[in-house]
């Protein structure tokens, strides 16, 4: 069965909404709201070096990673929110603000 083109967009929106509340959904699927994720802090040697948080589904680049958490391989639980007005030369993942962060 072939769906009409007009039916595809609502289906995709509904699927995205279904993943928005699940903790394992990619962070980008839950944008707009603060999101709590478990991840690992990593140092990436591109463009002079960048810090990222690697989750089970993606990499994000925190724009304000606290100095005490800048340890490659450190396991963390972090609350992130979008940083739509920020830019980075690293371009290794979506930019996020760190609201809270604890070691795991």
N, C-alpha and C positions, 0 to 999 in steps of 0.2 A: 504494500500500500504506500502510495506516495502522498506525503503531506503537502498541503498548500503552503507556500512561502510565508503567508501571514500567521500560520500556526506555529512556526518554528520559534520565533522570538519569545512568545509567552511560555513555551515549554522550557526553553533555556533559562528564563528568569525564574521559573518555578524550581528547576533543579538547583540553581544557585542559592535560592532561599532555603532549600532543604539542607544544604551543607553549612549554612551560615551559623547555626547554633551548636554545631558539633565541635568538640575540642580538638579533634584530629583533622579538621578541615584546614586547608592552607590559609595562612594569614590573609592573603590577598582576597580570599572569598568572603572574609568577614570585615572588610575595610569599613571605616567610618566609626567603628566602635572600639574602645580599648579591648585588647585581646590578651589573655594570659596563655603563655606557651612555655613548654620546657624546651631547652635547647643547649647548644654548646657554643661557647665563645671561640671564635677562630680568627687568626691573623692571616690575611691574604696579601701576598706580596705583589700587588699591582699598583701602578701609579704612585709609588712612594709608600705603599702599605695602607691597608684598610682593615678595620675590625668588623666582623660580621657575627650574626647569631645564626647557627645552622639548626634548623628544626627537622622533624621527621619528613616534612614535605617541601621545604624551601629554605632559601637563605634570605635573611633580611639584613640591611645595613642600619644599625642604630646611629643616629646623628649626635647623640649625647650619651654615649656609653661611659658610665662612671670609671674613673681611673683605676680604682681598686679591683674592677672586674676585667681589666685588660690583661688577661692571662690566657694564652692559647690552650684550649682543651678544657677550660673551666665549665662545669655543668651548672646551668642556671635555670631559674624560673623567673620569667619576666613578663611584665605588663607593658604592651606596646600600643601605640596609636599612630595613625598616619601622620606623615610629615609632607603634605602636598606642596608646600611652598619652599622646599629645600631642594638642593641639587648636589651631585657628587661626581667627581671625576672617576671614581672606582667603577660605578655601574655594575655592581655585583648582586644587586637585589633591591627590592623596594625599600625606600627610606622610611624609618620609623623613629618616633620619640620613645624614650624609655621613661615610663611613669614610675615603676617600681622594679627592683631586681633583687633576688636573693640567690645564694649558692644552694645547690642541691646536694 
